[in-house]
Structures are given as structure tokens and as C-alpha cells.
Amino acid sequence: MKIPFPVKESVIARTSVRNYSDQVISAEEQQALEAFISDLDNPFARQVSFHFLDQTHVQGRETLGTYGVIKGARHYIGTTIKPEPQALEALGYELESVMLYLAHRGIGACWLGGTFNRSGFASAMGIGEADRFPIITPYGWPAAKKHIKEIMMRKVIKADQRKNRQELFFHQDLHTPLAPAEAADLDFPLEMVRLAPSASNKQPWRVVLKDTDCHFYEAKEPGYSDRFPYDIQRIDMGIAACHFDFAVRERGIKGHFDIDRKPDLQRPEHIEYVFSWIRD
């Protein structure tokens, strides 16, 4: 898939929009979005299915609740996967691709994993019980002002703050911070990872540059995923993979992802290997 937008500008433009105007998404804009999604793939070779919903056409819309988090949204995208390894990472990669595309077009969206009526949306979208249904996003033109609950949520999770590079990126092991000069041409892709969104802004990715390859680890937040039947932070790892992959491809840096290149490194408690990027 060719990347149809500038990576840095789209990463910076992407923000969680929770308050939407009543301006309608045009048929042309909707067709372009669906065409973009139809061309998506992911480096984990897992299927991610997308489901569109215009809730104005749904009877019993009161079941499509988002617990007051979202205001004024008409359009939604749901994502489903099979319960198989790397499926959550694949979902994170593909849906974040959509988020960046929407941000480039000036259209708002917002990751929702735990703040929506899952059964109501599953019924409206025709999603069966055999599929795992972790995430939806509203999408539409942002309202001129944020509503109070949105402002408060952003403050609580410190949505506009990111961890320092020294906390996220390491050289040769999981203890030595990576200096920009040591990162060399991978400095920009890693910065795009640092700016990525994550559930509750936990930023669980840790990346070790060992020789010429990048190894991605999940810093698991104890107890955070207990209310889900899966590790929701694996979706965050897929988001990190999306930002990194788009950035290296834009810069012409050749490489590929591999889930079987775990390096022999000592790791702190709650740090778990997920995948690697191998320079070609």
C-alpha cells in the first residue's frame, strides 16, 4: 500500500475527537475512505475486518451508547478479528492507518475500547459472536469546541504528554538509553512511535536498537487489561508498528517485521517481547 499522506504532519494532526459537528460526510469522502480501507494490509498477516455504521439509519439508537464520551457522532467504524496470535497487533496497525488517513483529511476520530456498548454496536453492525470486537471509532467533522467531559478526560490521562525518549528507546539492551546519534536514520521513525496514541496514554512500547535491528517490547501495566478478555495493550503495539513502518517507508529505509527474532536480553519484570523490525 502506498502511503497517501505525509507521515509527520498526519501524526501531529491526529488527535482524539469526542465532539462532532452536524456537517455530513459527503458520499465522495465516504467512498475515498472505503477505498483506502480496502487496500489496507498489515505486517502480521492477520485479517482485520471493518464494519461501517450510520446510526441515523438504525432503529433503537439508544442501544448505541458511548457512556457520554462521544457527542454528536453519526458515523462509526467497527473492527473485528479472529482470536489468534498477532491479531490485536494487526488491528492496531490497520485502524491507526485509518486514523492517520482521516487526520490528513481533517476528519476527526477517536479510539474506543472500553467506553461503548459492545453488544448494541455488534447487533447494529451485524457482528457475530465468533468474532472478537475490541474497538470502534466514531468519525466525522470536529465540532468547533470540545465538550466539558472531553476536556476533563484529556486532563486526567494527560493526553497531550508523552514519555521522554530515555524511557522508551534503548541501545543494545533494555537498560541503556538510546542517544539520537546512535539511532541515526531510525531517529525519525522512533520519534513517530513516541508520538503514537495508546489506551489511557500508557505508552507501553519499549524499543531496543540492537546492532541494526529494532526489537519491540510491551511494558505491561499490571491489572490494566483485566477487564478485557485480551491484552488491549497489544493493540497499542500495533499502533507503534504502524507509525514506525510508515516512517521508515517514507524515508526509504528497507526492512521487515518478524515475530521470531527475539534477542537474548535480560528484561525487567512486566516487559514482554512482541516483535522485531529487521533491516534488509
Protein Blocks (a to p, Z undefined) as FASTA:
>chain_A
ZZfbdfklmmmmpccdfbdcfbdcdfklmmmmmmmmmmgccfklpacddddddfklpghk
lmmcgehmaghiabdcdddddddehklmmmmmmmmmmmmmmmmnopacdddfklccfklm
mmmnopafkbccfbccddddddfbdcfklmmmmmmnommbccdfklmpcghiakbccdfk
lnmmmmmmmmmmmmpccehhlopaccddehjaccddddddehklmmpcbdfklmmmmmmm
mmmmmmmmmnopacdddfklcccddddehiacfbdcddZZ
